[in-house]
Amino acid sequence: MSEEDGLRCWQAARSGDRDAMSDLLRRYQDLIFRFCHSRLSDQSAAVEATQETAFRIISHIRRFEGRGKLTTWILGIANNVCREQQRLKHKWQQHDETEPPAHPVADDHSDHLIEIESVEQINCAIARLPDRQREAVILRYFESLPLSEVADVMGVSDGTVKATLSHALKKLKINFDEIR
């Protein structure tokens, strides 16, 4: 869906058009699920996060004023939902640092990071990144967002995103070398 089509759906949905709301959610559901799955490394958690994101979009549709990009607003909601799920998971479960969870990666973007021998190795290397670095890498390289949109989704400045990505790429190289 183009950003213009999304904004047209949003305007109609904001006016109370249920069909437009349904269309808006249907058009963005794959993006939301892919993002949540990348962040949470678990299909059932990603489904739950996608549903919660959809609920929040419906609940807060009037809060988006149309000044920024609709995609950035939607991914910002999804990012917050994923953060909340991760906090709850860490709160209620003992976290095992020795074996990071598998982390799904979109094969078509992995060449932007480093040369890899297998998707599993890069998944493992990304899973070992701190949360903020993992968020930045996923948004920038797997969702192909410009730096300014990554900054908007993460709620930080462009400079912070650049620094976070720099640290993440250095850490990824170290993680990848350790996995080999």
C-alpha positions in Angstrom: 0.0 0.0 0.0 1.3 3.4 -0.9 1.5 6.0 1.8 -1.1 8.0 -0.1 -3.5 5.1 -0.1 -2.9 4.5 3.6 -3.7 8.1 4.3 -6.9 7.9 2.4 -7.9 4.8 4.3 -6.9 6.6 7.6 -9.0 9.6 6.8 -12.1 7.6 6.1 -11.4 5.3 9.1 -11.0 8.4 11.3 -14.4 9.6 10.1 -15.9 6.3 11.4 -15.9 4.3 8.2 -15.6 0.7 9.5 -14.9 -0.7 6.0 -12.0 1.8 5.7 -10.7 0.8 9.1 -10.8 -2.9 8.1 -9.1 -2.1 4.8 -6.4 -0.1 6.7 -5.7 -2.9 9.1 -5.7 -5.6 6.4 -3.2 -3.5 4.3 -0.8 -3.1 7.1 -1.1 -6.4 8.9 1.8 -8.1 7.1 4.1 -5.2 7.8 3.0 -5.3 11.5 3.4 -9.0 11.8 6.8 -9.1 10.1 8.0 -6.4 12.4 6.6 -8.0 15.5 8.0 -11.4 14.5 11.4 -9.9 14.0 11.3 -8.2 17.4 9.9 -11.1 19.4 11.3 -14.2 17.8 8.2 -16.1 18.4 5.3 -16.6 16.1 2.5 -16.8 18.7 3.9 -13.7 20.5 4.0 -11.9 17.1 0.4 -12.8 16.4 -0.6 -11.5 19.9 1.5 -8.3 19.3 -0.1 -7.8 15.9 -3.6 -8.1 17.4 -2.7 -5.7 20.2 -1.3 -3.3 17.7 -4.4 -3.5 15.6 -6.5 -2.8 18.7 -4.4 0.2 19.5 -4.6 1.6 16.0 -8.4 1.3 16.2 -8.5 2.8 19.7 -6.2 5.7 18.9 -7.0 6.4 15.2 -7.9 10.0 16.0 -4.6 10.7 17.7 -2.7 10.4 14.4 -3.0 13.9 12.9 -1.5 13.1 9.5 1.6 15.3 9.8 4.1 12.4 9.8 4.0 9.1 7.9 1.3 6.7 8.7 3.7 3.8 8.5 6.0 5.4 11.1 3.0 5.9 13.4 1.9 2.3 13.0 5.4 0.8 13.5 5.8 3.1 16.6 2.7 1.5 18.1 3.9 -2.0 17.2 7.4 -1.2 18.6 5.8 -0.1 21.9 3.6 -3.3 22.1 6.7 -5.5 21.5 8.7 -3.6 24.2 5.8 -4.2 26.6 5.6 -7.9 25.8 9.4 -8.2 26.2 9.2 -6.5 29.6 6.5 -8.8 30.7 8.3 -11.9 29.5 11.5 -10.9 31.4 9.4 -10.1 34.5 7.7 -13.4 34.6 10.2 -15.8 33.2 13.8 -16.5 34.1 15.9 -15.2 31.2 18.6 -17.6 29.9 21.4 -15.4 28.5 23.4 -18.4 27.3 21.0 -19.4 24.6 19.4 -16.5 22.8 16.1 -17.2 21.0 16.1 -17.6 17.2 15.5 -14.3 15.5 13.8 -14.3 12.1 15.5 -12.4 9.4 14.2 -11.3 6.0 16.7 -13.0 3.6 16.4 -10.3 1.0 17.9 -7.6 3.3 20.6 -9.5 5.1 23.2 -8.6 2.6 23.1 -5.0 3.8 24.6 -6.1 7.2 27.5 -8.4 6.7 28.3 -11.4 4.5 26.8 -14.4 6.1 27.1 -18.1 5.7 23.6 -18.9 6.9 20.5 -17.1 8.0 20.6 -19.0 11.3 23.9 -17.5 12.2 22.7 -13.9 11.5 19.5 -14.6 13.4 21.6 -15.7 16.4 23.9 -12.7 16.1 20.9 -10.3 16.0 19.2 -12.0 18.9 22.3 -11.3 21.1 22.0 -7.6 20.5 20.6 -5.4 23.2 17.0 -4.5 22.6 17.5 -0.9 21.3 20.3 -2.0 18.9 18.1 -4.9 17.7 15.2 -2.5 17.2 17.4 -0.1 15.2 18.8 -2.9 13.0 15.4 -4.4 12.2 13.8 -1.0 11.4 16.7 0.3 9.3 17.9 -2.8 7.4 14.9 -5.2 7.4 12.0 -2.7 7.2 14.2 -0.3 5.1 13.1 2.8 6.9 15.1 6.0 6.5 17.0 7.1 9.6 14.5 9.8 10.4 11.6 7.3 10.5 13.7 4.9 12.6 14.2 7.8 15.0 10.5 8.6 15.0 9.5 4.9 15.7 12.1 4.6 18.5 11.4 8.0 19.9 15.0 9.2 19.7 17.1 11.6 17.6 18.6 10.8 14.2 22.1 11.1 15.8 21.1 8.5 18.4 19.9 6.1 15.7 23.2 6.6 13.8 25.2 5.9 17.0 23.0 2.9 17.9 23.4 1.4 14.5 27.1 1.9 14.6 27.4 0.1 17.9 25.0 -2.6 16.7 27.0 -3.3 13.5 30.2 -3.6 15.5 28.5 -5.9 18.0 27.0 -7.9 15.2 30.4 -8.5 13.7 31.7 -9.7 17.1 28.6 -11.9 17.6 28.9 -13.3 14.2 32.6 -14.1 14.6 31.8 -15.9 17.9 29.1 -18.0 16.3 31.4 -19.1 13.5 
